[in-house]
Amino acid sequence: MAQASNNGGVGGVDNTFRKKFDREEYLEKAREREKQHRDYEVDLESRLGKTQVVTPIAPLSQQAGYFCSVCECVVKDSANYLDHINGKKHQRALGMSMRVERASLQQVQDRFEVLKKRRVPGTFSEQDLDERILKQQQEEEERKRQRREKKKEKKKEKAAEEEPEMDPDVAAMMGFGGFGSSKK
């Protein structure tokens, strides 16, 4: 006995379980990320391309690599230095708690209300994003059109240069009429 499907008898796949993309949620996350940034600049380029003599008796701050004054350690390259700055040990040394407290539904709703009231109008909107995307597409199309025109011009110039001009008497003496096509 065949089992009846709940989608009106039409065969197919039930894909209602898929997560829907919530644009507002991600816009809110982007706004929060913009607000929360470091109050200091991470210097990764000051010693770029420089040579330094390292001795075993040199203080930590003068050894090869990146020195973290908070943790008093030396990290050998910039990628590991960034990992260290964002890691648990460094964050704890700065006094930040790495524990996340569980928020109730009411706390989340209250927080949303506070953020809605505090939001500055005109900072960022979906419409701004759509306009920027449209403008960027138009600029890209214009660049492509200009490239095509330049290619056509170069092709014409190249074709004009490749036709060698030869004296007809010399060509007849050598036994050929020209290097062009055999069209008549």
Secondary structure, 3 states (H helix, E strand, C coil): CCCCCCCCCCCCCCCCCCCCCCHHHHHHHHHHHHHCCCCCCCCCCCCCCCCCCCCCCCCHHHCCCEEECCCCEEECCHHHHHHHHHCHHHHHHCCCCCCCCCCCHHHHHHHHHHHHHHCCCCCCCHHHHHHHHHHHHHHHHHHHHHHHHHHHHHHHHHHHHHCCCCCHHHHHHHCCCCCCCCCC
